[in-house]
Every structure is written in structure tokens, then in C-alpha cells.
Amino acid sequence: MNAPFGSRPDALALPQPYLLFLGDTTEAGFAKTAFGLRDWAADKCVGELSCGATVSTGLPSLTPAQAVARGARGLVVGVANPGGVIPPLWRASLVEALEAGLDIVAGMHMKLADIPELAQAAQQLGRRLIDVRVPPAQIPVATGRKRSGKRLLTVGTDCALGKKYTALALARAFAARGVDSDFRASGQTGIMIAGRGIPMDAVVSDFEAGAAELLSPDAAPDHWDVIEGQGALTHPAYAAVSLGLLHGSQPDLFIVCHEPGRSDMLGTAGYKLTSIEHIIELTTLLGQRTNPAIRCGGISLNTAALDATEADALIASESARLGLPVADPMRGGPAFDALVDYCLAAS
């Protein structure tokens, strides 16, 4: 059985354990890389470092030297801010990390080696600057050829509401049931957790679907690839990535991820979220182009803002309303077990 997080021979050689860098972040949504590593790779994280951040992972606050003393080998830029930039305010802390003996890992659009003070310090100190948001070379144009194996893709009503967490939870649940499966990472945080993957939002648009075909290649008939979704088909900025990933991954099943109470598209003023039903309809319609048998496998709700009683009631009512299994994978329980059962039975 393959490891659910993709520990394969082609995995990236990342310097672990990590010190998580939060910069001066004040919005929890922009620290999703740090939170994702805390939640899914806690054994690889020794602490956090900030330069004025008001959000925290809850891990010990450490200087780079203290982190090295605790065994850290790399500092991860745990922020995914608008535009993927590394502002001047952060750079002294990053140089300090290099001087303490840490390599630096980042998933930003701005490349570490393009920052002169980091490039110079790394060269002088013999340290590595590792950018994971770099797609592989020579990605082919998609063929649309039907591939062997089974595939599940997480899609969403918006960005940053649980597609990665849902895919990770499902991959872990499949593996726990003895199902041959892999988590396929399509964004920088997922790649850092899994140690492999393709950063879909860094791929030239003509090759998006081709990259998705590479991400989830031919497999044994009973093998499942659980693919991390990106963006939303209705997002005015990121729909292109979502569509390329949908066409190229050719999912047999998709799970719609949604955050109850969210009304506006993230980072795009004036655009309201569309309904879960509309995303089911749109994903099915567009996904049929490369997999005519595509179907919805259920709904994943991010109920972090609700208490347990409220969450259970909403999960039950939405399942009755939609006629599909609904769960919060982070809460687990019978509802999530039912979602997993439905997905595996539907294959």
C-alpha cells in the first residue's frame, strides 16, 4: 500500500524538522501554510518565529538559534500572502535563520534566490534556498486520454476553506481502511506536507491540464488518487486553475468544500459565493468533458466557527437537504465515516 501522503522515491528532500516563520501576518487565512504544517506534520515542526505577527500556531516561540538547538534544519515561510511576496521587513529574520544554520523553504511566487541579501548570505554560509512553488520542466499539453486507476478531487465554493484538509483527511481514512491510495498535492502547503506534488498556480495556463495529468498518472485499477483542489470554478481570479485541474485530473468523484457563514469570495470585493448546488452542477457539467462518469461524492463543511451541537445539526440538515453525505473531516465521527463509506461504495 502506498503511503497516504506520497512518500515516494521522487519526493523532495526538504530539511526537517521545521521552524515556522509567520512574518508580520495579522490575518489567519494568510498563515495557512504554517497552520497546515502544524496540523498535518506536527512531528516535523519545533516552533514558530515572527517579526510582529499577531497570529500564532501555538507552537513555542523560538529564535533561529534556539530552533537549531532543538534539532531544526529548515525554516519554512509559513505565509501565503496576496501576490506571494517576501517583503523587506522579513529579510533580516531570514538572514538570521541562515546564519544560525537553517536552510529556508518557501512556497511564494517571489523566489528566494531573487532576493540579493538572501542569495548572498546563502552562498557565503553554504545554506540552501528551496522554492517549492516551481513546476517541473517540460510539462506536456494535456491529451484528455482516460487513465487507469480511480480519482477523487476536492473542489470548493471559494478559496481557503478546506480543500487541502479534506483531501488529506480522506487519504488518511482510505489508507486506514487498507485502500491503496495517494494524496496528490497541488499547492505549496500540500507539497511541504507530502514532500511532492505540482504547484498548479505556478503552471502556465496552456499546460494546467497537462500538469494535472502528470500529478495523477496511470495507476492500478483499485488505486485511489485523492487530489487536492485549488481555487473555485466561480472565483473571478482563480477559476482558470480550478478548471485546468478538473479537466486534467479526470475525477471519478468530487467532494464540494464549503464554509458555512462565508458570504463573499475571498480577496474579491463584491463577488458573492455561489451555492453548493451550483458548484455540484457546474463541476459535473465541466468535468464530464474528460470523464463522462464524474459524480459528486459528498460535501465537506468547515465548521470551525460552530460549536459541536451547532455543527452536528447543520451537518444533518444539509445531508437531508442535499441527499448526499455531509461531514466536517476535522471533527470526524459517524458523519465522516459515512462520507468515506459512500465514496468507496460509489467507485
C-alpha positions as CSV (number, residue, x, y, z in Angstrom):
1,M,0.0,0.0,0.0
2,N,1.3,3.5,-0.9
3,A,1.8,6.0,1.9
4,P,-1.2,8.4,2.0
5,F,1.0,11.5,1.9
6,G,3.1,10.3,-1.0
7,S,6.4,9.2,0.5
8,R,7.8,8.0,-2.8
9,P,11.3,7.9,-4.3
10,D,10.7,11.1,-6.2
11,A,9.9,13.0,-3.0
12,L,11.6,16.4,-2.4
13,A,14.5,16.4,0.0
14,L,13.3,19.0,2.4
15,P,15.3,20.0,5.6
16,Q,13.2,18.8,8.5
17,P,12.3,19.5,11.3
18,Y,11.0,23.0,10.6
19,L,10.9,26.4,12.3
20,L,7.7,28.0,11.0
21,F,8.0,31.7,10.0
22,L,4.9,33.9,10.4
23,G,6.4,37.2,9.3
24,D,4.2,40.1,10.3
25,T,1.0,38.4,9.4
26,T,-2.2,39.6,11.1
27,E,-4.8,37.6,9.1
28,A,-5.0,33.9,10.0
29,G,-6.1,33.0,6.4
30,F,-2.7,34.2,5.1
31,A,-0.8,31.9,7.5
32,K,-2.4,28.7,6.1
33,T,1.0,27.1,5.3
34,A,2.1,27.3,8.9
35,F,-1.3,26.0,10.2
36,G,-1.3,23.3,7.6
37,L,2.1,22.0,8.7
38,R,1.2,22.3,12.3
39,D,-2.0,20.2,11.8
40,W,-0.6,17.6,9.3
41,A,3.1,17.4,10.0
42,A,3.3,18.3,13.7
43,D,6.2,15.9,14.3
44,K,8.2,17.9,11.8
45,C,7.7,21.3,13.5
46,V,9.7,22.5,16.5
47,G,8.4,26.1,16.9
48,E,7.5,29.4,15.3
49,L,9.2,32.7,14.6
50,S,7.7,36.1,13.8
51,C,8.6,39.7,13.3
52,G,5.4,41.3,14.5
53,A,2.8,38.7,13.6
54,T,-0.5,38.7,15.6
55,V,-1.4,35.2,14.6
56,S,0.2,32.1,16.2
57,T,0.3,28.4,15.6
58,G,0.5,27.8,19.3
59,L,4.0,26.3,18.9
60,P,6.9,27.6,21.1
61,S,8.2,31.0,20.0
62,L,11.9,30.4,19.2
63,T,14.8,32.3,17.8
64,P,16.6,30.6,14.9
65,A,19.5,29.6,17.2
66,Q,17.0,28.1,19.7
67,A,15.3,26.2,17.0
68,V,18.6,24.7,15.8
69,A,19.4,23.7,19.3
70,R,16.1,21.8,19.3
71,G,17.0,20.0,16.1
72,A,15.5,22.2,13.4
73,R,17.2,22.0,10.0
74,G,15.0,24.3,8.0
75,L,12.9,27.5,8.3
76,V,9.6,27.4,6.4
77,V,8.0,30.6,5.3
78,G,4.5,29.8,6.6
79,V,2.7,32.6,4.9
80,A,0.7,32.7,1.7
81,N,0.0,36.4,1.3
82,P,-1.6,38.2,-1.7
83,G,0.9,38.1,-4.6
84,G,3.2,35.7,-2.8
85,V,5.8,38.4,-1.9
86,I,8.6,38.4,0.6
87,P,8.6,42.0,2.0
88,P,11.7,43.8,3.1
89,L,10.6,43.6,6.8
90,W,11.1,39.8,6.8
91,R,14.5,39.7,5.3
92,A,16.6,40.3,8.4
93,S,14.9,37.4,10.2
94,L,15.5,35.2,7.2
95,V,19.2,36.1,7.1
96,E,19.4,35.4,10.8
97,A,18.0,31.9,10.2
98,L,20.6,31.3,7.5
99,E,23.3,32.4,9.9
100,A,22.0,30.1,12.6
101,G,22.4,27.1,10.3
102,L,18.9,26.8,8.8
103,D,18.1,26.3,5.2
104,I,15.0,28.2,4.0
105,V,12.0,26.7,2.3
106,A,9.3,28.8,0.7
107,G,6.2,28.4,-1.5
108,M,5.9,32.1,-2.5
109,H,5.6,33.4,-6.1
110,M,8.7,35.6,-5.3
111,K,11.7,33.3,-5.4
112,L,14.2,33.3,-2.5
113,A,17.2,33.4,-4.8
114,D,16.0,36.6,-6.4
115,I,16.4,38.5,-3.1
116,P,20.1,39.7,-3.2
117,E,20.7,39.6,0.6
118,L,19.3,36.1,0.9
119,A,21.2,34.8,-2.1
120,Q,24.5,36.3,-0.9
121,A,24.1,35.0,2.6
122,A,23.2,31.5,1.5
123,Q,26.2,31.3,-0.8
124,Q,28.6,32.5,1.9
125,L,27.2,30.2,4.5
126,G,26.7,27.2,2.4
127,R,22.9,27.1,3.0
128,R,20.1,26.1,0.7
129,L,17.2,28.3,-0.6
130,I,14.4,26.0,-1.6
131,D,11.4,27.2,-3.6
132,V,8.7,24.5,-3.8
133,R,6.4,26.7,-6.0
134,V,8.4,25.7,-9.1
135,P,6.6,23.4,-11.6
136,P,8.5,20.6,-13.3
137,A,10.1,21.3,-16.6
138,Q,8.6,20.4,-20.0
139,I,5.0,19.8,-18.8
140,P,3.1,18.5,-21.8
141,V,-0.1,19.8,-23.2
142,A,-3.0,17.6,-21.9
143,T,-4.2,14.8,-24.1
144,G,-7.5,14.1,-22.3
145,R,-6.7,10.3,-22.5
146,K,-8.6,8.3,-19.9
147,R,-6.1,6.9,-17.4
148,S,-6.4,3.8,-15.3
149,G,-7.0,4.0,-11.5
150,K,-9.6,5.9,-9.5
151,R,-9.5,9.6,-8.7
152,L,-11.2,11.9,-6.2
153,L,-10.8,15.7,-6.4
154,T,-11.8,18.3,-3.7
155,V,-13.5,21.4,-5.1
156,G,-14.9,24.4,-3.3
157,T,-17.3,27.3,-3.2
158,D,-14.3,29.6,-2.6
159,C,-10.6,29.6,-1.8
160,A,-9.0,28.7,1.6
161,L,-11.9,26.8,3.1
162,G,-10.8,23.2,3.5
163,K,-9.9,21.5,0.2
164,K,-6.5,20.5,1.3
165,Y,-7.6,19.4,4.8
166,T,-10.4,17.4,3.2
167,A,-8.1,15.6,0.7
168,L,-5.6,14.8,3.5
169,A,-8.3,13.5,5.8
170,L,-9.8,11.3,3.1
171,A,-6.4,10.0,2.0
172,R,-5.7,9.1,5.6
173,A,-9.1,7.5,6.1
174,F,-8.7,5.5,2.8
175,A,-5.3,4.2,4.0
176,A,-6.6,3.3,7.4
177,R,-9.1,1.0,5.7
178,G,-6.4,-0.7,3.7
179,V,-7.2,1.1,0.4
180,D,-4.3,1.6,-1.9
181,S,-4.1,5.4,-2.1
182,D,-2.0,8.6,-2.5
183,F,-2.6,12.2,-1.5
184,R,-1.7,14.3,-4.5
185,A,-0.6,17.8,-3.6
186,S,-1.3,20.7,-5.9
187,G,-0.3,23.7,-3.8
188,Q,2.7,24.8,-1.8
189,T,1.5,23.7,1.6
190,G,0.4,20.3,0.5
191,I,3.7,19.8,-1.2
192,M,5.6,20.7,2.0
193,I,3.4,18.2,3.9
194,A,3.6,15.4,1.3
195,G,7.1,16.1,0.1
196,R,6.0,16.0,-3.5
197,G,3.4,17.4,-5.9
198,I,2.9,20.1,-8.5
199,P,2.1,23.8,-7.7
200,M,-0.7,24.3,-10.1
201,D,-1.0,28.0,-9.7
202,A,2.6,28.3,-11.0
203,V,2.0,26.5,-14.2
204,V,1.4,28.4,-17.5
205,S,-2.3,28.2,-18.3
206,D,-1.9,26.2,-21.5
207,F,-0.3,23.4,-19.5
208,E,-2.6,23.3,-16.4
209,A,-4.5,20.2,-17.5
210,G,-1.3,18.6,-18.7
211,A,0.3,19.2,-15.2
212,A,-2.8,17.6,-13.6
213,E,-2.4,14.6,-15.8
214,L,1.3,14.3,-14.6
215,L,0.1,14.8,-11.0
216,S,-2.2,11.8,-11.2
217,P,-0.8,9.2,-13.7
218,D,-2.0,5.8,-14.6
219,A,-2.4,3.5,-11.6
220,A,-3.6,0.1,-10.7
221,P,-7.4,-0.4,-11.2
222,D,-8.1,-0.3,-7.4
223,H,-5.7,2.6,-6.6
224,W,-7.2,5.9,-5.5
225,D,-5.5,9.3,-6.0
226,V,-7.0,11.8,-3.7
227,I,-6.2,15.2,-5.3
228,E,-6.0,18.5,-3.5
229,G,-8.2,21.1,-5.3
230,Q,-7.4,24.7,-5.9
231,G,-9.5,27.9,-6.1
232,A,-13.1,27.7,-7.2
233,L,-14.7,27.4,-10.6
234,T,-16.7,30.6,-9.8
235,H,-13.9,32.7,-8.4
236,P,-13.2,35.6,-10.7
237,A,-9.4,35.4,-10.2
238,Y,-8.6,31.7,-9.7
239,A,-11.2,29.8,-11.8
240,A,-8.6,29.0,-14.5
241,V,-6.5,26.9,-12.2
242,S,-9.6,25.1,-10.9
243,L,-10.8,24.2,-14.4
244,G,-7.4,23.0,-15.6
245,L,-7.1,20.8,-12.5
246,L,-10.6,19.5,-13.0
247,H,-10.1,18.6,-16.7
248,G,-6.6,17.1,-16.2
249,S,-7.4,15.1,-13.1
250,Q,-10.5,13.5,-14.6
251,P,-12.0,12.7,-11.2
252,D,-14.5,9.9,-10.8
253,L,-15.7,11.6,-7.6
254,F,-15.5,15.1,-6.3
255,I,-16.2,16.5,-2.8
256,V,-17.5,20.0,-2.5
257,C,-15.9,22.0,0.3
258,H,-17.8,24.9,1.9
259,E,-17.5,27.2,4.9
260,P,-21.0,27.9,6.4
261,G,-21.4,31.6,7.1
262,R,-19.0,32.8,4.5
263,S,-20.8,35.1,2.0
264,D,-18.1,36.8,-0.1
265,M,-15.4,35.5,-2.3
266,L,-12.0,35.7,-0.6
267,G,-10.0,38.7,-1.8
268,T,-12.5,39.8,-4.4
269,A,-14.9,42.5,-3.1
270,G,-18.4,42.5,-4.5
271,Y,-18.5,38.8,-5.5
272,K,-20.8,36.6,-3.5
273,L,-20.3,32.8,-3.1
274,T,-22.4,30.6,-5.2
275,S,-24.4,27.8,-3.6
276,I,-23.2,24.2,-3.0
277,E,-25.8,23.1,-5.5
278,H,-24.4,25.4,-8.2
279,I,-20.9,24.1,-7.7
280,I,-22.1,20.5,-7.9
281,E,-23.9,21.3,-11.2
282,L,-21.0,23.3,-12.7
283,T,-18.3,20.7,-11.7
284,T,-20.4,17.9,-13.1
285,L,-21.1,19.8,-16.4
286,L,-17.4,20.8,-16.9
287,G,-15.9,17.6,-15.6
288,Q,-17.9,15.4,-18.0
289,R,-15.7,16.7,-20.8
290,T,-12.9,14.4,-19.7
291,N,-14.8,12.0,-17.5
292,P,-18.4,11.4,-18.5
293,A,-18.9,9.3,-15.4
294,I,-18.0,12.1,-12.9
295,R,-20.3,12.4,-9.9
296,C,-20.4,14.2,-6.5
297,G,-19.3,12.1,-3.6
298,G,-20.5,14.4,-0.8
299,I,-19.9,17.6,1.0
300,S,-17.2,18.8,3.4
301,L,-18.2,21.6,5.7
302,N,-15.6,23.7,7.6
303,T,-17.5,24.1,10.9
304,A,-14.6,25.6,12.9
305,A,-16.7,28.6,13.8
306,L,-19.5,26.5,15.3
307,D,-19.8,24.5,18.5
308,A,-20.3,20.8,18.4
309,T,-24.1,20.9,18.7
310,E,-24.4,23.5,16.0
311,A,-22.1,21.6,13.7
312,D,-23.9,18.3,14.2
313,A,-27.3,19.9,13.5
314,L,-26.0,21.7,10.4
315,I,-24.3,18.6,9.0
316,A,-27.5,16.5,9.5
317,S,-29.8,19.2,7.9
318,E,-27.5,19.7,4.9
319,S,-27.3,16.0,4.3
320,A,-31.1,15.7,4.3
321,R,-31.5,18.7,2.1
322,L,-28.9,17.7,-0.5
323,G,-29.4,13.9,-0.4
324,L,-25.6,13.4,0.0
325,P,-23.3,12.6,2.9
326,V,-22.1,15.7,4.6
327,A,-19.3,15.9,7.2
328,D,-16.6,18.0,8.7
329,P,-13.4,15.9,8.3
330,M,-11.7,17.6,11.1
331,R,-14.4,16.6,13.5
332,G,-14.5,13.1,12.2
333,G,-17.2,10.9,13.8
334,P,-20.0,8.9,12.2
335,A,-20.8,11.6,9.6
336,F,-17.2,11.4,8.2
337,D,-17.3,7.6,8.3
338,A,-20.4,7.8,6.3
339,L,-18.8,10.1,3.7
340,V,-15.8,7.7,3.4
341,D,-18.2,4.7,3.0
342,Y,-20.2,6.5,0.3
343,C,-17.0,7.4,-1.7
344,L,-15.6,3.9,-1.6
345,A,-19.0,2.3,-2.4
346,A,-19.5,4.7,-5.3
347,S,-16.4,3.5,-7.0
